[in-house]
Amino acid sequence: MKFCEQTKNDLIELLQNKKIGLEGNILKIIDTTDDPEWEKYIEECKVKDTESRKKRLEMTKDFQRKNQELEELNNENQRILEELQESLKEVEESKITFEVQNRELIAWKQDNERISIELQQEMAKSELARIEAEEAKNVAINDLDVLQKRKQTELIGNIVKIALGVIVSIGVITTFMYVLAIFMNKDTQMIGSTWSNMLGILLTNAFSIIGTIMGVKYSGKEDKE
C-alpha cells in the first residue's frame, strides 16, 4: 500500500505534534521503498503499536485478574453469609439449650453449696476427733512411760539387791573362812591371797553390774527421746 506525499506529510506531522500514529496490521502492508523519512515513521508507529498492544494486554490481564478476585471475593462473601445465617440459626436454637443449662447450673450450684457446708461441718468434726485422739495418745504415752519407769526401777532395785546379796554373802563366807584359818593356826597364805582376789573380783563385778544397769537405763532414755 502506498500513500501520496501529502498524506505522508500529514501523518508524519500528526505523529510529531499529537503523538498519534498508525496502528494495527496496516503497518505490515505499507510500502516504504525509497523514502527513508516515511520508513522511519512506519518503524516508530510499529514501536508505538507494540507498546500499545503490550499495555492493552497488561490491562486486559489486570482486568481479568481483578474480575477473578472479585468473583472469589463474592463467593467468599456468599459463603460467609451462609455461615452467618447458619450461625444465627444455631444461636436461636442454643438459646433454649442455654436456658435449660442455666437452670441446671443453678441447681448444681445450690447442691454444691450444700455439699460444701456439709463438708466443712464434717471437717470440723474430724478435726475435733483428731485433737481428742492426740490427747488420748499423749495420755496413753505418759501412762506407758510412767509404767515403764516404775517397772524399770523395780527391776533395777531387784537386780541391785540380788547382786549386793551375792557379793556380801561371798565376802562374809570368805572372811569367815579366813578368820577360822587364823584361829586354827592354819596356813593362811593361800586362803589370804584367795580372799584378796575374791574381794577384788567381787568389787569388780559389783561395779560392772552397776555400770551395766546405769547404761541400760541411760540407753532406754535416749531411745525414748
Buried (B, 14 or more C-beta within 10 A) or exposed (E): EEBEEEEBEEBBEBBEEEEEBBBEEEBEEBEBEEBEEBBEBBEBBBEBBEEEEEEEEEEEEEEEEEEEEEEEEEEEEEEEEEEEEEEEEEEEEEEEEEEEEEEEEEEEEEEEEEEEEEEEEEEEEEEEEEEEEEEEEEEEEEEEEEEEBEEBEEEBEEBBEEBEEBBEEBBEEBEEBBEEBEEEEEEBEEBEEBBEEBBEEBEEBBEEBBEEBEEBBEEEEEEEE
